[in-house]
Structure formats: C-alpha cells, structure tokens
C-alpha cells in the first residue's frame, strides 16, 4: 500500500466523520435550559447565542419540556 493510498483512506475516513458529527450536532439542542422562579410560579427559558453573538432568552412552554 502506497502513501497515496493511505492518504486517500484517511481523507475518506475524515469525510465520513465530518458527516457523522454534523448529524449529531444537528440533533443537539441549541442552548441550555434555565429555570426561573417568580413568586410561586416556575418559568423555563432556553438561553443561547444568535449568529451575531447576542444572547437570546426564549421562553419555553412547560408542555414542550421533556
């Protein structure tokens, strides 16, 4: 097996890994879930950053939380 063959195998392996990582990243949540309590009520917010770096606090309905 020549060096060229080994390099082509590595390139193919890396391309497969990149595809697998992209699939896994796509399935992940885009932020973290935080609980805030105001009085007797509990509210949940999804905190994440948008493309410009601005922090977003998005309210999440209790029925949507796993």
N, CA, C and O atoms as a Tinker XYZ file with bonds, in Angstrom:
   264  protein
     1  N      0.842000   -1.168000    0.000000    73     2
     2  CA     0.000000    0.000000    0.000000    64     1     3
     3  C      0.891000    1.236000    0.000000    63     2     4     5
     4  O      1.788000    1.367000    0.833000    81     3
     5  N      0.643000    2.120000   -0.920000    73     3     6
     6  CA     1.486000    3.310000   -1.049000    64     5     7
     7  C      0.984000    4.422000   -0.119000    63     6     8     9
     8  O     -0.117000    4.360000    0.429000    81     7
     9  N      1.810000    5.406000    0.029000    73     7    10
    10  CA     1.466000    6.562000    0.851000    64     9    11
    11  C      0.230000    7.261000    0.301000    63    10    12    13
    12  O     -0.607000    7.744000    1.064000    81    11
    13  N      0.118000    7.314000   -1.002000    73    11    14
    14  CA    -1.035000    7.946000   -1.651000    64    13    15
    15  C     -2.333000    7.218000   -1.271000    63    14    16    17
    16  O     -3.347000    7.855000   -0.988000    81    15
    17  N     -2.291000    5.900000   -1.267000    73    15    18
    18  CA    -3.463000    5.113000   -0.883000    64    17    19
    19  C     -3.854000    5.376000    0.575000    63    18    20    21
    20  O     -5.033000    5.522000    0.898000    81    19
    21  N     -2.862000    5.430000    1.429000    73    19    22
    22  CA    -3.120000    5.689000    2.851000    64    21    23
    23  C     -3.761000    7.059000    3.021000    63    22    24    25
    24  O     -4.708000    7.205000    3.793000    81    23
    25  N     -3.257000    8.063000    2.313000    73    23    26
    26  CA    -3.808000    9.404000    2.411000    64    25    27
    27  C     -5.254000    9.456000    1.911000    63    26    28    29
    28  O     -6.089000   10.125000    2.519000    81    27
    29  N     -5.556000    8.768000    0.825000    73    27    30
    30  CA    -6.926000    8.729000    0.321000    64    29    31
    31  C     -7.863000    8.048000    1.322000    63    30    32    33
    32  O     -9.003000    8.479000    1.494000    81    31
    33  N     -7.394000    6.998000    1.974000    73    31    34
    34  CA    -8.209000    6.337000    3.000000    64    33    35
    35  C     -8.495000    7.279000    4.160000    63    34    36    37
    36  O     -9.610000    7.319000    4.681000    81    35
    37  N     -7.482000    8.033000    4.558000    73    35    38
    38  CA    -7.658000    8.992000    5.657000    64    37    39
    39  C     -8.641000   10.097000    5.268000    63    38    40    41
    40  O     -9.463000   10.514000    6.084000    81    39
    41  N     -8.558000   10.561000    4.046000    73    39    42
    42  CA    -9.484000   11.592000    3.571000    64    41    43
    43  C    -10.919000   11.069000    3.601000    63    42    44    45
    44  O    -11.827000   11.765000    4.055000    81    43
    45  N    -11.119000    9.852000    3.121000    73    43    46
    46  CA   -12.462000    9.253000    3.135000    64    45    47
    47  C    -12.966000    9.083000    4.563000    63    46    48    49
    48  O    -14.133000    9.356000    4.845000    81    47
    49  N    -12.102000    8.636000    5.462000    73    47    50
    50  CA   -12.483000    8.453000    6.862000    64    49    51
    51  C    -12.866000    9.790000    7.488000    63    50    52    53
    52  O    -13.860000    9.883000    8.208000    81    51
    53  N    -12.075000   10.820000    7.211000    73    51    54
    54  CA   -12.372000   12.145000    7.755000    64    53    55
    55  C    -13.687000   12.692000    7.218000    63    54    56    57
    56  O    -14.446000   13.308000    7.966000    81    55
    57  N    -13.973000   12.480000    5.938000    73    55    58
    58  CA   -15.237000   12.941000    5.364000    64    57    59
    59  C    -16.426000   12.229000    5.996000    63    58    60    61
    60  O    -17.457000   12.852000    6.251000    81    59
    61  N    -16.291000   10.928000    6.253000    73    59    62
    62  CA   -17.364000   10.187000    6.934000    64    61    63
    63  C    -17.568000   10.725000    8.349000    63    62    64    65
    64  O    -18.701000   10.895000    8.800000    81    63
    65  N    -16.464000   10.991000    9.044000    73    63    66
    66  CA   -16.567000   11.521000   10.404000    64    65    67
    67  C    -17.223000   12.897000   10.421000    63    66    68    69
    68  O    -18.046000   13.177000   11.293000    81    67
    69  N    -16.875000   13.745000    9.481000    73    67    70
    70  CA   -17.472000   15.084000    9.413000    64    69    71
    71  C    -18.985000   14.980000    9.224000    63    70    72    73
    72  O    -19.741000   15.698000    9.877000    81    71
    73  N    -19.428000   14.092000    8.336000    73    71    74
    74  CA   -20.866000   13.902000    8.116000    64    73    75
    75  C    -21.545000   13.416000    9.393000    63    74    76    77
    76  O    -22.626000   13.888000    9.745000    81    75
    77  N    -20.908000   12.468000   10.088000    73    75    78
    78  CA   -21.485000   11.933000   11.325000    64    77    79
    79  C    -21.559000   13.016000   12.401000    63    78    80    81
    80  O    -22.558000   13.110000   13.114000    81    79
    81  N    -20.512000   13.831000   12.524000    73    79    82
    82  CA   -20.513000   14.905000   13.519000    64    81    83
    83  C    -21.590000   15.934000   13.203000    63    82    84    85
    84  O    -22.264000   16.419000   14.112000    81    83
    85  N    -21.761000   16.272000   11.933000    73    83    86
    86  CA   -22.800000   17.241000   11.563000    64    85    87
    87  C    -24.185000   16.723000   11.914000    63    86    88    89
    88  O    -25.032000   17.486000   12.379000    81    87
    89  N    -24.426000   15.429000   11.695000    73    87    90
    90  CA   -25.725000   14.846000   12.061000    64    89    91
    91  C    -25.942000   14.925000   13.568000    63    90    92    93
    92  O    -27.039000   15.252000   14.022000    81    91
    93  N    -24.904000   14.627000   14.342000    73    91    94
    94  CA   -25.031000   14.662000   15.803000    64    93    95
    95  C    -25.231000   16.084000   16.308000    63    94    96    97
    96  O    -26.028000   16.304000   17.220000    81    95
    97  N    -24.528000   17.045000   15.736000    73    95    98
    98  CA   -24.671000   18.444000   16.141000    64    97    99
    99  C    -26.069000   18.944000   15.825000    63    98   100   101
   100  O    -26.663000   19.675000   16.618000    81    99
   101  N    -26.602000   18.553000   14.669000    73    99   102
   102  CA   -27.939000   18.991000   14.277000    64   101   103
   103  C    -28.995000   18.513000   15.265000    63   102   104   105
   104  O    -29.984000   19.208000   15.497000    81   103
   105  N    -28.796000   17.327000   15.850000    73   103   106
   106  CA   -29.758000   16.766000   16.793000    64   105   107
   107  C    -29.663000   17.400000   18.180000    63   106   108   109
   108  O    -30.595000   17.285000   18.976000    81   107
   109  N    -28.552000   18.063000   18.474000    73   107   110
   110  CA   -28.351000   18.638000   19.798000    64   109   111
   111  C    -29.187000   19.902000   19.967000    63   110   112   113
   112  O    -29.544000   20.561000   18.991000    81   111
   113  N    -29.494000   20.231000   21.225000    73   111   114
   114  CA   -30.224000   21.464000   21.486000    64   113   115
   115  C    -29.310000   22.648000   21.197000    63   114   116   117
   116  O    -28.085000   22.529000   21.202000    81   115
   117  N    -29.927000   23.769000   20.951000    73   115   118
   118  CA   -29.123000   24.924000   20.569000    64   117   119
   119  C    -28.705000   25.777000   21.750000    63   118   120   121
   120  O    -28.074000   26.816000   21.555000    81   119
   121  N    -29.030000   25.378000   22.951000    73   119   122
   122  CA   -28.646000   26.151000   24.123000    64   121   123
   123  C    -28.855000   25.350000   25.389000    63   122   124   125
   124  O    -28.891000   24.119000   25.368000    81   123
   125  N    -28.993000   26.076000   26.506000    73   123   126
   126  CA   -29.229000   25.416000   27.788000    64   125   127
   127  C    -30.547000   25.892000   28.370000    63   126   128   129
   128  O    -30.960000   27.033000   28.164000    81   127
   129  N    -31.188000   25.015000   29.088000    73   127   130
   130  CA   -32.475000   25.305000   29.688000    64   129   131
   131  C    -32.257000   25.817000   31.103000    63   130   132   133
   132  O    -31.556000   25.188000   31.896000    81   131
   133  N    -32.860000   26.965000   31.419000    73   131   134
   134  CA   -32.736000   27.570000   32.744000    64   133   135
   135  C    -34.106000   27.742000   33.362000    63   134   136   137
   136  O    -35.080000   28.065000   32.683000    81   135
   137  N    -34.162000   27.520000   34.673000    73   135   138
   138  CA   -35.413000   27.652000   35.410000    64   137   139
   139  C    -35.378000   28.952000   36.193000    63   138   140   141
   140  O    -34.396000   29.251000   36.873000    81   139
   141  N    -36.467000   29.734000   36.093000    73   139   142
   142  CA   -36.596000   30.954000   36.876000    64   141   143
   143  C    -37.885000   30.868000   37.674000    63   142   144   145
   144  O    -38.932000   30.485000   37.152000    81   143
   145  N    -37.794000   31.229000   38.945000    73   143   146
   146  CA   -38.976000   31.204000   39.781000    64   145   147
   147  C    -39.334000   32.636000   40.142000    63   146   148   149
   148  O    -38.511000   33.394000   40.656000    81   147
   149  N    -40.575000   32.984000   39.864000    73   147   150
   150  CA   -41.100000   34.307000   40.207000    64   149   151
   151  C    -42.346000   34.087000   41.054000    63   150   152   153
   152  O    -43.380000   33.635000   40.561000    81   151
   153  N    -42.228000   34.411000   42.329000    73   151   154
   154  CA   -43.328000   34.131000   43.236000    64   153   155
   155  C    -43.485000   32.631000   43.386000    63   154   156   157
   156  O    -42.529000   31.924000   43.703000    81   155
   157  N    -44.702000   32.149000   43.155000    73   155   158
   158  CA   -44.961000   30.713000   43.260000    64   157   159
   159  C    -44.865000   30.010000   41.920000    63   158   160   161
   160  O    -45.009000   28.789000   41.858000    81   159
   161  N    -44.629000   30.738000   40.860000    73   159   162
   162  CA   -44.609000   30.152000   39.517000    64   161   163
   163  C    -43.175000   29.913000   39.047000    63   162   164   165
   164  O    -42.256000   30.660000   39.381000    81   163
   165  N    -43.016000   28.845000   38.261000    73   163   166
   166  CA   -41.708000   28.494000   37.703000    64   165   167
   167  C    -41.789000   28.649000   36.189000    63   166   168   169
   168  O    -42.725000   28.162000   35.555000    81   167
   169  N    -40.808000   29.327000   35.622000    73   167   170
   170  CA   -40.736000   29.548000   34.182000    64   169   171
   171  C    -39.426000   28.974000   33.666000    63   170   172   173
   172  O    -38.409000   28.998000   34.359000    81   171
   173  N    -39.460000   28.458000   32.443000    73   171   174
   174  CA   -38.263000   27.885000   31.828000    64   173   175
   175  C    -37.891000   28.694000   30.597000    63   174   176   177
   176  O    -38.749000   29.084000   29.805000    81   175
   177  N    -36.585000   28.939000   30.455000    73   175   178
   178  CA   -36.072000   29.704000   29.336000    64   177   179
   179  C    -34.927000   28.951000   28.670000    63   178   180   181
   180  O    -34.084000   28.361000   29.347000    81   179
   181  N    -34.904000   28.974000   27.357000    73   179   182
   182  CA   -33.802000   28.418000   26.596000    64   181   183
   183  C    -32.846000   29.561000   26.292000    63   182   184   185
   184  O    -33.220000   30.526000   25.625000    81   183
   185  N    -31.616000   29.458000   26.778000    73   183   186
   186  CA   -30.621000   30.511000   26.575000    64   185   187
   187  C    -29.613000   30.047000   25.539000    63   186   188   189
   188  O    -29.060000   28.952000   25.638000    81   187
   189  N    -29.381000   30.893000   24.545000    73   187   190
   190  CA   -28.414000   30.588000   23.500000    64   189   191
   191  C    -27.936000   31.888000   22.861000    63   190   192   193
   192  O    -28.465000   32.960000   23.156000    81   191
   193  N    -26.961000   31.795000   22.005000    73   191   194
   194  CA   -26.445000   32.967000   21.292000    64   193   195
   195  C    -26.813000   32.860000   19.823000    63   194   196   197
   196  O    -26.741000   31.789000   19.222000    81   195
   197  N    -27.210000   33.998000   19.257000    73   195   198
   198  CA   -27.529000   34.009000   17.827000    64   197   199
   199  C    -26.241000   34.138000   17.021000    63   198   200   201
   200  O    -25.152000   34.141000   17.594000    81   199
   201  N    -26.355000   34.242000   15.714000    73   199   202
   202  CA   -25.185000   34.299000   14.842000    64   201   203
   203  C    -24.286000   35.494000   15.074000    63   202   204   205
   204  O    -23.102000   35.456000   14.736000    81   203
   205  N    -24.837000   36.566000   15.654000    73   203   206
   206  CA   -24.055000   37.787000   15.896000    64   205   207
   207  C    -23.457000   37.833000   17.302000    63   206   208   209
   208  O    -22.776000   38.796000   17.657000    81   207
   209  N    -23.710000   36.797000   18.101000    73   207   210
   210  CA   -23.154000   36.752000   19.448000    64   209   211
   211  C    -24.084000   37.304000   20.510000    63   210   212   213
   212  O    -23.719000   37.329000   21.685000    81   211
   213  N    -25.277000   37.749000   20.133000    73   211   214
   214  CA   -26.230000   38.295000   21.089000    64   213   215
   215  C    -26.896000   37.154000   21.850000    63   214   216   217
   216  O    -27.296000   36.155000   21.252000    81   215
   217  N    -27.017000   37.302000   23.183000    73   215   218
   218  CA   -27.654000   36.274000   23.997000    64   217   219
   219  C    -29.169000   36.369000   23.872000    63   218   220   221
   220  O    -29.745000   37.451000   23.979000    81   219
   221  N    -29.800000   35.238000   23.646000    73   219   222
   222  CA   -31.241000   35.167000   23.495000    64   221   223
   223  C    -31.797000   34.330000   24.645000    63   222   224   225
   224  O    -31.296000   33.240000   24.920000    81   223
   225  N    -32.831000   34.839000   25.316000    73   223   226
   226  CA   -33.562000   34.104000   26.346000    64   225   227
   227  C    -34.968000   33.870000   25.802000    63   226   228   229
   228  O    -35.786000   34.789000   25.747000    81   227
   229  N    -35.236000   32.636000   25.404000    73   227   230
   230  CA   -36.509000   32.302000   24.772000    64   229   231
   231  C    -37.364000   31.494000   25.746000    63   230   232   233
   232  O    -36.933000   30.458000   26.252000    81   231
   233  N    -38.584000   31.980000   26.005000    73   231   234
   234  CA   -39.486000   31.274000   26.911000    64   233   235
   235  C    -39.876000   29.937000   26.301000    63   234   236   237
   236  O    -40.132000   29.838000   25.101000    81   235
   237  N    -39.919000   28.903000   27.151000    73   235   238
   238  CA   -40.300000   27.563000   26.708000    64   237   239
   239  C    -41.517000   27.144000   27.523000    63   238   240   241
   240  O    -41.488000   27.183000   28.753000    81   239
   241  N    -42.570000   26.749000   26.847000    73   239   242
   242  CA   -43.783000   26.300000   27.497000    64   241   243
   243  C    -43.511000   24.974000   28.216000    63   242   244   245
   244  O    -42.790000   24.122000   27.697000    81   243
   245  N    -44.081000   24.802000   29.396000    73   243   246
   246  CA   -43.856000   23.584000   30.180000    64   245   247
   247  C    -44.258000   22.330000   29.431000    63   246   248   249
   248  O    -43.656000   21.277000   29.642000    81   247
   249  N    -45.246000   22.405000   28.572000    73   247   250
   250  CA   -45.701000   21.229000   27.830000    64   249   251
   251  C    -44.671000   20.756000   26.820000    63   250   252   253
   252  O    -44.723000   19.600000   26.401000    81   251
   253  N    -43.731000   21.613000   26.412000    73   251   254
   254  CA   -42.726000   21.258000   25.423000    64   253   255
   255  C    -41.454000   20.687000   26.032000    63   254   256   257
   256  O    -40.573000   20.233000   25.303000    81   255
   257  N    -41.343000   20.703000   27.355000    73   255   258
   258  CA   -40.121000   20.247000   28.028000    64   257   259
   259  C    -40.200000   18.746000   28.242000    63   258   260   261
   260  O    -41.192000   18.235000   28.762000    81   259
   261  N    -39.146000   18.038000   27.840000    73   259   262
   262  CA   -39.060000   16.583000   28.046000    64   261   263
   263  C    -38.679000   16.273000   29.470000    63   262   264
   264  O    -38.557000   15.103000   29.835000    81   263
